[in-house]
C-alpha cells in the first residue's frame, strides 16, 4: 500500500510541476517584451552548443 501511495504522490508532484511550468510559459508569452527577452537569451545560449568541445562520455 505504501509503494502505491508513493508512486501516486510522485506522479502528482511531477504533473503539478509541469502544469506550473506550462502556466508560467503561457504567462510569459502573453507579455511581448518579456517574451522577446527570453528569445534573445535562448539565442545567446545557442552559440554555446557549437563551442567545439567534446562531450565527456
Secondary structure, DSSP 8 states (H G I E B T S, - for coil): -HHHHHHHHHHHHHHHHHHHHHHHHHHHHHSHHHHHHHHHHHHHHHGGGGS------
